[in-house]
Amino acid sequence: MQTTAKTNGNEVSNINLGLKLGNNLESGNYKNKLIFSILTNHYDPIAKMTTGPNFNSKLVKLQTATNRIEHFKKSATAPAAIMNAVNVEAPESECEIKLWLDPSDKTAYYYTEPEKVYLNEDSSSMFSYMSSFEDLGHVKDLDLSNFDTSKVTNMRYMFPDIYNLTTLDLSNFNTSNVTDM
């Protein structure tokens, strides 16, 4: 049995088993254990971000008049239920990506099981409106070190007019497929 596509985990497969028995085995009923050994290849599930405009819309809505986003980074743990996290994964993502604002440290966190998050082909406007007081004007740093940009084609307005930003490391960004920046 071999699969190359994603399975839902609720599938039932039949296994036909053939045995070659020794000539010296006497006829009769035998009850014993049949032990299967299964070898699988290591597989990292893929976490893929929603489109840039959709992400931006959800990020901006996390803020309130008194709770503004100043930082953005990955969390090592999933959000507590009281954090009102929103999902920001693409429909084809194999894992959820949760996004929430922790007002105690003014940080917008994201969490997903895989270490790496693949950005959507359309990552345009992900962090737009960061210079606007009404939207994301208080952001000081963005930690994007876990983002894989190798499949992104559109980065248009990804970081426009970010006047308050003091830390932004893009050294791991692969822009070889980007056609609009």
Secondary structure, DSSP 8 states (H G I E B T S, - for coil): ----S---S-------------TT--SS------------------EEB--HHHHHHHHHHT--SS----EEEE-SS---GGG--EE-B-TT-SS--EEEEETTTTEEEEE-SSS-EE--SB-TTTTTTTT-TTTTTT--EE--TTEE-TT--B-TTSSTT-TT--EE--TT---TT--B-
